[in-house]
Amino acid sequence: MPYVDINDDYDATQQALTLNDEAVRADVAAVIGLGVSPGVSNVCARYGADKLDRVDTIHIAWIGAAGPGGPAVLLHCFHGLADKIPVYSEGELRFVRPLEEPKRPVIFPDPFGPVEAPCFGHTEPITLPRFIKGVKAVAVRASLFPSIYQQTLERLAQLGLLSKEPVSVGGIRMAPRDFVLACFETVIETPAMHREVESALETLPTLTYGSLMVEVAGNRSGGPVRYTYVMNADLCDATDWPASIGAQMLARGDIQQRGVLTPEQCIDPEPFFRELKKRGITIDEKQETTRAL
């Protein structure tokens, strides 16, 4: 049966990719990671790469409002910020602690503005180099809005309180991460912090609003070129719609490949962008003939 998901966990993606041969034998197309990041980010990366003679770097950054969510959202943030995550650099895949890597300044569109964004554990550094040959570096950076929320998570990670390794507390073994998860909304998110978050969220169009930026840099006709793609949208909608569009593409037979497929591998960018635009989600492109940051 054809399949589409929005999985954004790098370890689950690695496991899914090992099923490719089995999916090919079964004559099944399984499209994985078709949300915002991964998903829209991958398709933007492919769109820019197709315009270049050589791709050197792909930098992905996103920021999202710390709006309503559940334990799964927090656990995903813990996983992407505190565990060893994939970063593709100098043509090799490495697994690093995000906060041990230098942050990078990212100027997001209003109302977010400039942010010092740390590396974050998503799947693009694993999948993009498989399809976009020759790329030397792929990284994902991310932050939550408002900054007090991001700073709190980073501080918890630096203190080791987002670890999955169990410790003994009064004879009971538990992972610090589980304790933090249980306490986050009742103890860690103090009344003052809660008021600051609510006040900041009121400045946004929706409580789950965010921005995605994808920078693809390389060489064309002998000179350096950089394409930047920007999407501003409610991140719930921008996660749901790509998967829906992908499912409809499969149903129509627009995707002919079989196996475990990533978005950059099987999604034709321009029809995909047109379908997003019909749903109120636009991708803005900017071209510069200057060197990447």
C-alpha atoms as a printed R data frame, in Angstrom:
    type eleno elety resid chain resno      x      y       z
1   ATOM     1    CA   MET     A     1  0.000  0.000   0.000
2   ATOM     2    CA   PRO     A     2  1.407  3.475  -0.852
3   ATOM     3    CA   TYR     A     3  2.479  5.418   2.209
4   ATOM     4    CA   VAL     A     4  3.277  8.991   3.250
5   ATOM     5    CA   ASP     A     5  4.420 10.234   6.669
6   ATOM     6    CA   ILE     A     6  5.697 13.405   8.350
7   ATOM     7    CA   ASN     A     7  8.379 11.721  10.435
8   ATOM     8    CA   ASP     A     8 11.111 14.164  11.451
9   ATOM     9    CA   ASP     A     9 13.188 11.973  13.796
10  ATOM    10    CA   TYR     A    10 16.594 11.186  12.319
11  ATOM    11    CA   ASP     A    11 17.000  7.792  13.978
12  ATOM    12    CA   ALA     A    12 13.583  6.573  12.792
13  ATOM    13    CA   THR     A    13 14.462  7.810   9.300
14  ATOM    14    CA   GLN     A    14 17.678  5.789   9.297
15  ATOM    15    CA   GLN     A    15 15.675  2.708  10.233
16  ATOM    16    CA   ALA     A    16 13.061  3.400   7.553
17  ATOM    17    CA   LEU     A    17 15.709  3.713   4.842
18  ATOM    18    CA   THR     A    18 16.918  0.179   5.589
19  ATOM    19    CA   LEU     A    19 13.506 -1.057   4.343
20  ATOM    20    CA   ASN     A    20 14.030  0.351   0.844
21  ATOM    21    CA   ASP     A    21 14.829 -2.972  -0.854
22  ATOM    22    CA   GLU     A    22 11.843 -4.611   0.796
23  ATOM    23    CA   ALA     A    23  9.564 -1.807  -0.420
24  ATOM    24    CA   VAL     A    24 10.954 -2.107  -3.959
25  ATOM    25    CA   ARG     A    25 10.293 -5.853  -3.996
26  ATOM    26    CA   ALA     A    26  6.745 -5.196  -2.791
27  ATOM    27    CA   ASP     A    27  6.267 -2.564  -5.536
28  ATOM    28    CA   VAL     A    28  5.396  0.048  -2.885
29  ATOM    29    CA   ALA     A    29  6.178  3.758  -2.745
30  ATOM    30    CA   ALA     A    30  6.712  4.911   0.840
31  ATOM    31    CA   VAL     A    31  7.375  8.661   1.047
32  ATOM    32    CA   ILE     A    32  8.878  9.597   4.408
33  ATOM    33    CA   GLY     A    33  9.364 12.967   6.063
34  ATOM    34    CA   LEU     A    34  6.931 15.058   4.023
35  ATOM    35    CA   GLY     A    35  6.081 17.836   6.469
36  ATOM    36    CA   VAL     A    36  7.799 21.211   6.947
37  ATOM    37    CA   SER     A    37 11.291 20.175   8.004
38  ATOM    38    CA   PRO     A    38 11.856 17.637   6.663
39  ATOM    39    CA   GLY     A    39  9.534 17.953   3.700
40  ATOM    40    CA   VAL     A    40  9.151 21.473   2.323
41  ATOM    41    CA   SER     A    41 12.803 22.046   3.239
42  ATOM    42    CA   ASN     A    42 13.928 19.061   1.147
43  ATOM    43    CA   VAL     A    43 11.899 20.109  -1.888
44  ATOM    44    CA   CYS     A    44 13.303 23.653  -1.655
45  ATOM    45    CA   ALA     A    45 16.816 22.224  -1.386
46  ATOM    46    CA   ARG     A    46 16.283 20.155  -4.520
47  ATOM    47    CA   TYR     A    47 14.759 23.112  -6.383
48  ATOM    48    CA   GLY     A    48 17.805 25.256  -5.673
49  ATOM    49    CA   ALA     A    49 20.266 22.437  -6.336
50  ATOM    50    CA   ASP     A    50 18.718 21.782  -9.755
51  ATOM    51    CA   LYS     A    51 19.614 25.350 -10.750
52  ATOM    52    CA   LEU     A    52 23.300 24.991  -9.860
53  ATOM    53    CA   ASP     A    53 26.179 23.256 -11.601
54  ATOM    54    CA   ARG     A    54 27.660 22.390  -8.220
55  ATOM    55    CA   VAL     A    55 26.116 22.444  -4.744
56  ATOM    56    CA   ASP     A    56 28.434 23.258  -1.862
57  ATOM    57    CA   THR     A    57 26.228 23.857   1.174
58  ATOM    58    CA   ILE     A    58 22.614 23.554   2.241
59  ATOM    59    CA   HIS     A    59 21.634 25.427   5.390
60  ATOM    60    CA   ILE     A    60 18.138 24.959   6.791
61  ATOM    61    CA   ALA     A    61 16.734 27.013   9.642
62  ATOM    62    CA   TRP     A    62 13.300 27.254  11.179
63  ATOM    63    CA   ILE     A    63 11.634 28.990  14.081
64  ATOM    64    CA   GLY     A    64  8.324 28.022  15.593
65  ATOM    65    CA   ALA     A    65  6.005 29.469  18.188
66  ATOM    66    CA   ALA     A    66  5.855 27.641  21.497
67  ATOM    67    CA   GLY     A    67  2.079 27.355  21.211
68  ATOM    68    CA   PRO     A    68 -0.206 24.561  22.329
69  ATOM    69    CA   GLY     A    69  1.215 21.077  22.105
70  ATOM    70    CA   GLY     A    70  1.601 17.903  24.078
71  ATOM    71    CA   PRO     A    71  4.301 15.658  25.531
72  ATOM    72    CA   ALA     A    72  5.310 14.399  22.078
73  ATOM    73    CA   VAL     A    73  6.224 17.934  20.993
74  ATOM    74    CA   LEU     A    74  8.426 18.492  24.038
75  ATOM    75    CA   LEU     A    75 10.045 15.070  23.701
76  ATOM    76    CA   HIS     A    76 10.876 15.831  20.082
77  ATOM    77    CA   CYS     A    77 12.511 19.102  21.164
78  ATOM    78    CA   PHE     A    78 14.463 17.243  23.838
79  ATOM    79    CA   HIS     A    79 15.577 14.645  21.284
80  ATOM    80    CA   GLY     A    80 16.648 17.238  18.721
81  ATOM    81    CA   LEU     A    81 18.488 19.472  21.165
82  ATOM    82    CA   ALA     A    82 20.079 17.161  23.715
83  ATOM    83    CA   ASP     A    83 20.925 13.866  21.988
84  ATOM    84    CA   LYS     A    84 23.669 13.275  19.426
85  ATOM    85    CA   ILE     A    85 22.291 14.557  16.134
86  ATOM    86    CA   PRO     A    86 23.365 14.271  12.475
87  ATOM    87    CA   VAL     A    87 25.381 17.034  10.816
88  ATOM    88    CA   TYR     A    88 26.875 16.631   7.351
89  ATOM    89    CA   SER     A    89 30.167 18.514   7.016
90  ATOM    90    CA   GLU     A    90 33.214 18.231   4.753
91  ATOM    91    CA   GLY     A    91 31.450 15.466   2.858
92  ATOM    92    CA   GLU     A    92 30.935 13.246   5.903
93  ATOM    93    CA   LEU     A    93 28.056 12.493   8.243
94  ATOM    94    CA   ARG     A    94 28.887 13.191  11.889
95  ATOM    95    CA   PHE     A    95 26.838 12.850  15.056
96  ATOM    96    CA   VAL     A    96 27.367 15.703  17.504
97  ATOM    97    CA   ARG     A    97 25.907 17.289  20.604
98  ATOM    98    CA   PRO     A    98 23.965 20.278  19.256
99  ATOM    99    CA   LEU     A    99 24.994 22.774  21.907
100 ATOM   100    CA   GLU     A   100 28.673 21.865  21.479
101 ATOM   101    CA   GLU     A   101 28.495 23.186  17.906
102 ATOM   102    CA   PRO     A   102 28.735 26.961  17.262
103 ATOM   103    CA   LYS     A   103 25.442 28.732  16.910
104 ATOM   104    CA   ARG     A   104 24.755 30.588  13.672
105 ATOM   105    CA   PRO     A   105 22.998 33.949  13.331
106 ATOM   106    CA   VAL     A   106 19.808 33.649  11.294
107 ATOM   107    CA   ILE     A   107 17.710 36.672  10.345
108 ATOM   108    CA   PHE     A   108 14.164 35.386  10.210
109 ATOM   109    CA   PRO     A   109 11.313 37.468   8.756
110 ATOM   110    CA   ASP     A   110  9.260 39.659  11.068
111 ATOM   111    CA   PRO     A   111  8.055 39.323  13.711
112 ATOM   112    CA   PHE     A   112 10.885 36.970  14.693
113 ATOM   113    CA   GLY     A   113 13.984 38.860  13.539
114 ATOM   114    CA   PRO     A   114 17.608 37.859  14.248
115 ATOM   115    CA   VAL     A   115 18.206 34.679  16.244
116 ATOM   116    CA   GLU     A   116 21.345 32.811  17.313
117 ATOM   117    CA   ALA     A   117 20.175 29.361  16.270
118 ATOM   118    CA   PRO     A   118 21.771 26.112  17.455
119 ATOM   119    CA   CYS     A   119 21.952 22.919  15.438
120 ATOM   120    CA   PHE     A   120 18.882 20.725  15.766
121 ATOM   121    CA   GLY     A   121 18.339 17.036  15.118
122 ATOM   122    CA   HIS     A   122 16.298 16.612  11.955
123 ATOM   123    CA   THR     A   123 16.688 14.297   9.008
124 ATOM   124    CA   GLU     A   124 17.973 16.475   6.159
125 ATOM   125    CA   PRO     A   125 21.703 15.911   6.855
126 ATOM   126    CA   ILE     A   126 21.048 12.175   6.418
127 ATOM   127    CA   THR     A   127 18.858 12.259   3.315
128 ATOM   128    CA   LEU     A   128 19.926 15.259   1.214
129 ATOM   129    CA   PRO     A   129 23.507 14.075   0.525
130 ATOM   130    CA   ARG     A   130 22.088 10.768  -0.756
131 ATOM   131    CA   PHE     A   131 20.249 12.554  -3.560
132 ATOM   132    CA   ILE     A   132 22.131 15.841  -4.076
133 ATOM   133    CA   LYS     A   133 25.532 14.512  -5.001
134 ATOM   134    CA   GLY     A   134 28.653 16.502  -4.228
135 ATOM   135    CA   VAL     A   135 27.179 18.666  -1.483
136 ATOM   136    CA   LYS     A   136 29.806 19.270   1.188
137 ATOM   137    CA   ALA     A   137 27.716 20.445   4.132
138 ATOM   138    CA   VAL     A   138 24.097 20.139   5.296
139 ATOM   139    CA   ALA     A   139 22.860 21.392   8.653
140 ATOM   140    CA   VAL     A   140 19.552 22.171  10.324
141 ATOM   141    CA   ARG     A   141 19.216 24.936  12.886
142 ATOM   142    CA   ALA     A   142 16.133 25.733  14.893
143 ATOM   143    CA   SER     A   143 14.733 27.903  17.629
144 ATOM   144    CA   LEU     A   144 11.490 28.357  19.510
145 ATOM   145    CA   PHE     A   145  9.666 31.641  20.002
146 ATOM   146    CA   PRO     A   146  9.764 33.463  22.351
147 ATOM   147    CA   SER     A   147 13.445 33.236  23.245
148 ATOM   148    CA   ILE     A   148 12.783 32.517  26.942
149 ATOM   149    CA   TYR     A   149 11.346 29.152  25.912
150 ATOM   150    CA   GLN     A   150 14.384 28.317  23.782
151 ATOM   151    CA   GLN     A   151 16.783 29.511  26.485
152 ATOM   152    CA   THR     A   152 15.051 27.328  29.080
153 ATOM   153    CA   LEU     A   153 15.397 24.198  26.930
154 ATOM   154    CA   GLU     A   154 19.042 24.956  26.164
155 ATOM   155    CA   ARG     A   155 19.818 25.482  29.857
156 ATOM   156    CA   LEU     A   156 18.128 22.191  30.773
157 ATOM   157    CA   ALA     A   157 20.168 20.426  28.085
158 ATOM   158    CA   GLN     A   158 23.421 22.002  29.269
159 ATOM   159    CA   LEU     A   159 22.701 20.812  32.826
160 ATOM   160    CA   GLY     A   160 22.154 17.257  31.595
161 ATOM   161    CA   LEU     A   161 18.515 17.338  32.634
162 ATOM   162    CA   LEU     A   162 17.321 16.215  29.194
163 ATOM   163    CA   SER     A   163 19.370 13.024  29.340
164 ATOM   164    CA   LYS     A   164 17.764  9.659  28.636
165 ATOM   165    CA   GLU     A   165 20.232  7.880  30.931
166 ATOM   166    CA   PRO     A   166 18.454  6.795  34.153
167 ATOM   167    CA   VAL     A   167 19.628  8.007  37.555
168 ATOM   168    CA   SER     A   168 18.638  6.724  40.986
169 ATOM   169    CA   VAL     A   169 16.389  9.026  43.037
170 ATOM   170    CA   GLY     A   170 15.409  7.642  46.427
171 ATOM   171    CA   GLY     A   171 15.892  4.124  45.147
172 ATOM   172    CA   ILE     A   172 13.800  4.757  42.034
173 ATOM   173    CA   ARG     A   173 15.526  4.861  38.682
174 ATOM   174    CA   MET     A   174 14.273  7.397  36.187
175 ATOM   175    CA   ALA     A   175 15.570  9.360  33.232
176 ATOM   176    CA   PRO     A   176 16.052 13.081  33.956
177 ATOM   177    CA   ARG     A   177 14.169 13.727  30.707
178 ATOM   178    CA   ASP     A   178 11.068 11.980  32.044
179 ATOM   179    CA   PHE     A   179 11.176 14.018  35.252
180 ATOM   180    CA   VAL     A   180 11.553 17.286  33.327
181 ATOM   181    CA   LEU     A   181  8.691 16.337  31.015
182 ATOM   182    CA   ALA     A   182  6.413 15.679  34.001
183 ATOM   183    CA   CYS     A   183  7.364 18.987  35.615
184 ATOM   184    CA   PHE     A   184  7.641 21.273  32.596
185 ATOM   185    CA   GLU     A   185  4.201 22.860  32.498
186 ATOM   186    CA   THR     A   186  3.654 22.858  36.256
187 ATOM   187    CA   VAL     A   187  7.060 23.750  37.764
188 ATOM   188    CA   ILE     A   188  9.610 24.736  35.117
189 ATOM   189    CA   GLU     A   189  7.253 27.004  33.195
190 ATOM   190    CA   THR     A   190  6.809 29.511  36.013
191 ATOM   191    CA   PRO     A   191  3.860 31.939  36.098
192 ATOM   192    CA   ALA     A   192  6.159 34.763  34.958
193 ATOM   193    CA   MET     A   193  7.478 32.667  32.082
194 ATOM   194    CA   HIS     A   194  3.956 31.608  31.165
195 ATOM   195    CA   ARG     A   195  2.825 35.245  31.009
196 ATOM   196    CA   GLU     A   196  5.816 36.177  28.851
197 ATOM   197    CA   VAL     A   197  5.118 33.322  26.440
198 ATOM   198    CA   GLU     A   198  1.410 34.181  26.196
199 ATOM   199    CA   SER     A   199  2.198 37.856  25.604
200 ATOM   200    CA   ALA     A   200  4.682 37.003  22.838
201 ATOM   201    CA   LEU     A   201  2.295 34.595  21.134
202 ATOM   202    CA   GLU     A   202 -0.334 37.315  20.931
203 ATOM   203    CA   THR     A   203  1.915 39.142  18.447
204 ATOM   204    CA   LEU     A   204  1.730 36.260  15.951
205 ATOM   205    CA   PRO     A   205 -0.961 35.490  13.352
206 ATOM   206    CA   THR     A   206 -1.545 32.070  14.971
207 ATOM   207    CA   LEU     A   207 -0.339 30.262  18.073
208 ATOM   208    CA   THR     A   208  1.686 27.810  15.959
209 ATOM   209    CA   TYR     A   209  3.117 30.292  13.459
210 ATOM   210    CA   GLY     A   210  6.669 29.994  12.204
211 ATOM   211    CA   SER     A   211  9.214 30.534   9.457
212 ATOM   212    CA   LEU     A   212 11.343 28.183   7.393
213 ATOM   213    CA   MET     A   213 14.487 29.294   5.545
214 ATOM   214    CA   VAL     A   214 16.516 27.142   3.160
215 ATOM   215    CA   GLU     A   215 19.804 28.383   1.726
216 ATOM   216    CA   VAL     A   216 21.370 26.468  -1.169
217 ATOM   217    CA   ALA     A   217 24.811 27.730  -2.177
218 ATOM   218    CA   GLY     A   218 27.170 26.602  -4.888
219 ATOM   219    CA   ASN     A   219 28.445 27.453  -8.336
220 ATOM   220    CA   ARG     A   220 26.831 28.140 -11.685
221 ATOM   221    CA   SER     A   221 28.620 29.114 -14.917
222 ATOM   222    CA   GLY     A   222 31.855 29.549 -13.013
223 ATOM   223    CA   GLY     A   223 30.581 31.902 -10.316
224 ATOM   224    CA   PRO     A   224 29.174 31.588  -6.790
225 ATOM   225    CA   VAL     A   225 25.385 31.652  -6.484
226 ATOM   226    CA   ARG     A   226 23.099 31.330  -3.487
227 ATOM   227    CA   TYR     A   227 19.363 30.644  -3.532
228 ATOM   228    CA   THR     A   228 17.319 31.334  -0.404
229 ATOM   229    CA   TYR     A   229 13.782 30.055   0.077
230 ATOM   230    CA   VAL     A   230 11.482 31.450   2.761
231 ATOM   231    CA   MET     A   231  8.129 30.174   3.974
232 ATOM   232    CA   ASN     A   232  6.003 31.897   6.617
233 ATOM   233    CA   ALA     A   233  2.959 29.947   7.756
234 ATOM   234    CA   ASP     A   234  1.089 28.254  10.536
235 ATOM   235    CA   LEU     A   235  3.369 25.269  11.111
236 ATOM   236    CA   CYS     A   236  0.493 22.888  11.800
237 ATOM   237    CA   ASP     A   237 -0.998 23.652   8.383
238 ATOM   238    CA   ALA     A   238  2.440 23.625   6.762
239 ATOM   239    CA   THR     A   239  3.058 20.165   8.188
240 ATOM   240    CA   ASP     A   240 -0.313 18.660   7.296
241 ATOM   241    CA   TRP     A   241 -0.724 20.007   3.758
242 ATOM   242    CA   PRO     A   242  2.537 18.661   2.276
243 ATOM   243    CA   ALA     A   243  1.668 15.125   3.387
244 ATOM   244    CA   SER     A   244 -1.820 15.502   1.925
245 ATOM   245    CA   ILE     A   245 -0.403 16.778  -1.371
246 ATOM   246    CA   GLY     A   246  2.067 13.889  -1.442
247 ATOM   247    CA   ALA     A   247 -0.696 11.362  -0.839
248 ATOM   248    CA   GLN     A   248 -2.703 12.833  -3.719
249 ATOM   249    CA   MET     A   249  0.370 12.675  -5.975
250 ATOM   250    CA   LEU     A   250  0.719  8.990  -5.144
251 ATOM   251    CA   ALA     A   251 -2.973  8.364  -5.793
252 ATOM   252    CA   ARG     A   252 -2.760 10.052  -9.201
253 ATOM   253    CA   GLY     A   253  0.355  8.128 -10.160
254 ATOM   254    CA   ASP     A   254  2.539 11.246 -10.276
255 ATOM   255    CA   ILE     A   255  5.224  9.416  -8.280
256 ATOM   256    CA   GLN     A   256  6.499  6.456 -10.251
257 ATOM   257    CA   GLN     A   257  9.488  5.465  -8.110
258 ATOM   258    CA   ARG     A   258  9.231  2.551  -5.716
259 ATOM   259    CA   GLY     A   259 10.969  2.061  -2.415
260 ATOM   260    CA   VAL     A   260 11.440  4.195   0.694
261 ATOM   261    CA   LEU     A   261 11.555  7.659  -0.844
262 ATOM   262    CA   THR     A   262 12.534 11.061   0.543
263 ATOM   263    CA   PRO     A   263 10.849 14.280  -0.655
264 ATOM   264    CA   GLU     A   264 13.879 15.549  -2.582
265 ATOM   265    CA   GLN     A   265 13.978 12.227  -4.396
266 ATOM   266    CA   CYS     A   266 10.392 11.962  -5.642
267 ATOM   267    CA   ILE     A   267  8.539 15.292  -5.350
268 ATOM   268    CA   ASP     A   268  8.578 17.549  -8.411
269 ATOM   269    CA   PRO     A   269  9.091 21.020  -6.850
270 ATOM   270    CA   GLU     A   270  7.023 23.305  -9.087
271 ATOM   271    CA   PRO     A   271  3.735 21.324  -8.997
272 ATOM   272    CA   PHE     A   272  4.256 20.848  -5.266
273 ATOM   273    CA   PHE     A   273  4.722 24.589  -4.708
274 ATOM   274    CA   ARG     A   274  1.622 25.322  -6.792
275 ATOM   275    CA   GLU     A   275 -0.436 22.996  -4.625
276 ATOM   276    CA   LEU     A   276  0.889 24.649  -1.471
277 ATOM   277    CA   LYS     A   277 -0.008 28.072  -2.859
278 ATOM   278    CA   LYS     A   278 -3.594 26.918  -3.444
279 ATOM   279    CA   ARG     A   279 -3.708 26.257   0.294
280 ATOM   280    CA   GLY     A   280 -2.325 29.659   1.241
281 ATOM   281    CA   ILE     A   281  1.328 28.628   1.735
282 ATOM   282    CA   THR     A   282  3.835 30.423  -0.485
283 ATOM   283    CA   ILE     A   283  7.548 29.877  -1.008
284 ATOM   284    CA   ASP     A   284  9.563 33.018  -1.795
285 ATOM   285    CA   GLU     A   285 12.828 32.636  -3.712
286 ATOM   286    CA   LYS     A   286 15.794 35.000  -3.635
287 ATOM   287    CA   GLN     A   287 18.907 34.635  -5.809
288 ATOM   288    CA   GLU     A   288 22.252 36.203  -4.941
289 ATOM   289    CA   THR     A   289 25.562 35.995  -6.783
290 ATOM   290    CA   THR     A   290 27.583 36.213  -3.583
291 ATOM   291    CA   ARG     A   291 29.324 33.695  -1.437
292 ATOM   292    CA   ALA     A   292 27.374 31.816   1.222
293 ATOM   293    CA   LEU     A   293 27.811 32.797   4.855
